[in-house]
Amino acid sequence: MGIETKVADAAQDLRDCLETALGDRPLYPVGEVCLLPGVDFRQFLSIGATENKCCEGSGYAAVQVVNIQPAIPSDPKHLERCGPYTYQVDMAMGVARCAPVGDINAGPTCAQWQAVAQAVWSDAGAMIAAVCCFRPTVESGVVVPTNWIPFDPEGGCTGGIMGVQIQIDSCDCGS
């Protein structure tokens, strides 16, 4: 199996785990959980002229593969003829919610911001749960979550992103 298949399978597994973890939080459902190309899923939140993904339904979530790089061993004896045998794959999970806007007379209330903050924090918990679900699916057993980072309102959306690094064993250069 080629590395591209292993990466695609891992991304799908993480997406499935994120969807399950978000579904386990019925107070804060999301409309869609997608696999996306690119580095920052926020670029996809308002890709259409009249569309705003985070405000349609109750939210939007995605998983992306953001980097694939060789994992250079500390001991050169562990290099294969075709180079490193293992690759580090960096993925990102993101969940976006509709940011409150208030009305013509006033900005959002504290109660509106609090409701969104609680949903965003619940999403952080769902991403952590997704990592726990995902860990047994990674053949190498190497799964390293990175920081969960909230993002400020932009384009009508607010939310958070969390990275996950895994190791994939693959050397497809033949013998």
C-alpha positions as CSV (number, residue, x, y, z in Angstrom):
1,M,0.0,0.0,0.0
2,G,1.4,3.4,-1.0
3,I,1.9,6.3,1.3
4,E,-0.9,8.2,-0.4
5,T,-3.3,5.5,0.5
6,K,-2.1,5.3,4.1
7,V,-2.4,9.1,4.4
8,A,-5.9,9.2,2.9
9,D,-7.0,6.3,5.2
10,A,-5.6,8.1,8.3
11,A,-7.3,11.4,7.4
12,Q,-10.6,9.5,6.9
13,D,-10.2,7.8,10.2
14,L,-9.6,11.1,12.0
15,R,-12.6,12.7,10.2
16,D,-14.8,9.8,11.3
17,C,-13.6,10.1,14.9
18,L,-14.2,13.8,14.9
19,E,-17.7,13.4,13.5
20,T,-18.4,10.8,16.2
21,A,-17.0,13.0,19.0
22,L,-19.0,16.0,17.9
23,G,-22.1,13.8,17.6
24,D,-21.6,12.8,21.2
25,R,-22.3,16.4,22.2
26,P,-25.9,16.9,21.2
27,L,-26.1,20.4,22.6
28,Y,-23.6,21.6,20.0
29,P,-24.2,19.7,16.7
30,V,-22.4,20.5,13.5
31,G,-23.9,20.5,10.0
32,E,-21.0,18.8,8.1
33,V,-17.6,17.2,8.8
34,C,-15.5,17.2,5.7
35,L,-12.0,16.3,4.4
36,L,-10.4,19.3,2.8
37,P,-7.2,20.0,0.9
38,G,-5.0,22.9,2.0
39,V,-3.4,24.2,5.2
40,D,-6.1,26.3,6.9
41,F,-9.7,25.2,6.8
42,R,-10.9,28.7,7.6
43,Q,-10.3,29.6,3.9
44,F,-13.2,27.3,3.0
45,L,-15.8,28.8,5.4
46,S,-17.1,31.4,2.9
47,I,-15.8,30.1,-0.4
48,G,-19.1,30.8,-2.2
49,A,-20.3,34.4,-2.8
50,T,-23.4,33.9,-0.6
51,E,-22.4,30.9,1.5
52,N,-21.2,30.9,5.0
53,K,-20.4,27.4,6.1
54,C,-20.3,28.0,9.9
55,C,-23.6,29.8,10.0
56,E,-25.5,27.3,7.9
57,G,-27.0,24.8,10.2
58,S,-25.1,24.7,13.4
59,G,-21.5,24.7,12.5
60,Y,-18.8,23.2,10.2
61,A,-15.9,20.9,10.9
62,A,-13.1,19.6,8.8
63,V,-9.9,17.5,8.8
64,Q,-6.9,18.4,6.5
65,V,-3.5,16.8,5.8
66,V,-1.3,19.9,6.1
67,N,2.2,18.4,5.8
68,I,4.0,15.2,4.9
69,Q,7.7,15.0,5.6
70,P,10.4,12.4,6.0
71,A,11.2,11.5,9.5
72,I,15.1,11.4,9.5
73,P,16.4,8.9,12.0
74,S,19.0,10.0,14.5
75,D,21.2,7.0,13.5
76,P,22.0,7.0,9.7
77,K,22.2,3.2,9.9
78,H,18.4,3.3,9.9
79,L,18.1,4.9,6.5
80,E,16.8,2.7,3.7
81,R,18.2,2.7,0.2
82,C,15.3,4.9,-0.9
83,G,15.7,7.3,2.1
84,P,13.8,7.4,5.3
85,Y,11.4,4.6,6.0
86,T,9.0,6.7,8.1
87,Y,7.1,9.9,7.4
88,Q,5.6,12.4,9.7
89,V,2.1,13.3,8.7
90,D,0.6,16.5,10.1
91,M,-3.1,16.8,10.1
92,A,-5.4,19.5,11.5
93,M,-9.0,19.3,12.8
94,G,-11.0,22.5,12.8
95,V,-14.5,23.4,14.0
96,A,-16.2,26.7,13.2
97,R,-19.3,28.3,14.7
98,C,-21.3,31.3,13.7
99,A,-20.1,34.4,15.6
100,P,-22.8,36.6,17.0
101,V,-23.3,39.9,15.3
102,G,-25.9,41.7,17.4
103,D,-28.4,44.0,15.6
104,I,-28.5,47.5,14.1
105,N,-28.6,49.1,17.6
106,A,-25.9,47.1,19.5
107,G,-23.2,44.5,19.1
108,P,-23.5,41.0,20.5
109,T,-24.5,40.6,24.1
110,C,-22.4,38.8,26.7
111,A,-25.0,36.0,26.8
112,Q,-24.6,35.5,23.0
113,W,-20.8,35.4,23.3
114,Q,-21.0,33.0,26.2
115,A,-23.2,30.6,24.2
116,V,-20.7,30.6,21.4
117,A,-17.8,30.3,23.8
118,Q,-19.3,27.2,25.4
119,A,-19.9,25.6,22.0
120,V,-16.3,26.3,20.9
121,W,-14.9,24.9,24.2
122,S,-17.1,21.8,23.7
123,D,-15.6,21.5,20.3
124,A,-12.1,21.5,21.9
125,G,-13.2,18.6,24.0
126,A,-14.6,16.8,21.0
127,M,-11.2,17.2,19.2
128,I,-9.4,15.7,22.2
129,A,-11.9,12.8,22.2
130,A,-11.3,12.4,18.5
131,V,-7.6,11.9,19.1
132,C,-8.4,9.2,21.7
133,C,-10.7,7.4,19.1
134,F,-8.1,7.8,16.4
135,R,-5.0,6.5,18.3
136,P,-5.8,2.8,17.9
137,T,-6.2,3.2,14.1
138,V,-2.6,4.3,13.6
139,E,-0.5,1.3,12.7
140,S,2.7,2.8,14.0
141,G,1.1,3.8,17.3
142,V,2.8,7.2,17.1
143,V,0.1,9.9,17.6
144,V,1.0,13.3,19.0
145,P,-1.7,15.9,19.4
146,T,-0.7,19.5,19.3
147,N,-2.2,22.6,20.9
148,W,-5.9,23.4,20.4
149,I,-5.9,27.0,19.3
150,P,-9.0,29.2,19.1
151,F,-9.5,31.6,16.3
152,D,-11.1,35.0,16.6
153,P,-14.1,35.9,14.6
154,E,-13.4,36.3,10.9
155,G,-15.8,36.2,8.1
156,G,-18.7,35.6,10.6
157,C,-17.1,32.5,12.1
158,T,-15.2,31.7,15.2
159,G,-13.9,28.4,16.5
160,G,-10.7,26.4,17.0
161,I,-8.1,24.2,15.4
162,M,-6.1,21.3,16.7
163,G,-3.2,19.5,15.1
164,V,-2.4,15.8,15.1
165,Q,1.0,14.4,14.1
166,I,1.3,10.7,13.2
167,Q,4.1,8.5,11.9
168,I,3.5,6.4,8.8
169,D,5.9,3.6,7.9
170,S,6.3,3.5,4.1
171,C,9.1,3.1,1.6
172,D,7.7,2.4,-1.8
173,C,10.9,2.6,-3.9
174,G,11.1,-1.1,-4.5
175,S,14.1,-3.4,-3.9
